[in-house]
Amino acid sequence: MQGVFNRDMKPFDELTRLGRIRRMRQLATAALMNYGVDEAHIDLVRQAGNTLFRVKTSNLPRSEAPDGLFEEGQYLLRVHEPGYQEPEAIELELTWLAAMRREADLPVPEPIKTLDGQWVLSINVPGIQGTRYCSLLRWIKGRSVKNHFQPHHLRAQGRLMARLHNFSIQWQPPAGFCKRKFDWDGLFQSDVGSGMANAEAWALLSPLHREAFSFVAERIRDVMNDWGQGLDVFGLIHGDLGVDANLFFWHGEPRAIDFDDSGFGYWAFDLAVALDTCRDDPAYPCYREALLNGYAEFRSMPEKQAEQVELFLAGLQVYWNLWAIGGTHLYPSLLQEYNDLIARKAEFVVRYARQRGDLNKTPPNTGST
């Protein structure tokens, strides 16, 4: 569906937040018509990065999935953030999700095609400059356990992650599709959405943090060079699946949502992401054991990979900090929101490097970078 930007309308970026929401709701209504939905109740879920709407309608066919996986008649409409992902990357994500549902009955979102058979809808509407890309998925039942998780939740998560990894190993992505990579450049050099390449953000680090971050990054480089990118170590991963985010539970069973940040990466990195929320918890060894034991129920991970999970966990903090430091440098108004988290994650990296390296013994100044 095509439209023309109305030059008499106020530019989208100059609108109030309420004005932007109203305009995005108009886009959502227009987008849904491409799926055969001409009557729906639309609720805003979030407008940060992607704009997400919860859609309730009876216009679409029922799911063939087992009862209890999806909320019948409810859907998630994503209006993808301009410039964050290329349409080919979104299409690979949706093709992968559809295959996981169709071929392995995995508890992941099920995407829905447009009336003309497209996974990714491109749309132009008056009042929103440029082309926007949309996707529609069935709404998964479940609840977050972020504030009260236990080791058994990590064990269940490990089982699910092993099943996801097993599917990635045997599934062949369509030729010509691409997705981000969580390789060395992808973690420590690329622009991953802050507006500044991580390679440039290194210069903004304090000397202590730069030393600790470099220690971790260089060891990850050595590991990646040693392992290579064969299917025994590397493939399509969720990349953002933790008990504090993107993992729901329903009657004790885990479901994975929000594959927007998925890409090609190391299985050990995906497990490190799963442990991020409990990295500073005194019970961390119990959570780690539960996750890996659950994983081992469906997939064997060689010890040489499992023993590097903490290195990848430290690398995850470096990766996140470079993103946040670059972003807050460009947008200083966000610093107050991110400063404490930047400091805590940097402190974790410094502790890790001191325990395994020969950093100076001066207490870290993690109040700022």
Order of alpha helices (4+ residues) and beta strands (2+ residues): alpha-beta-beta-beta-alpha-beta-beta-beta-alpha-alpha-alpha-alpha-beta-beta-beta-beta-alpha-alpha-alpha-alpha-alpha
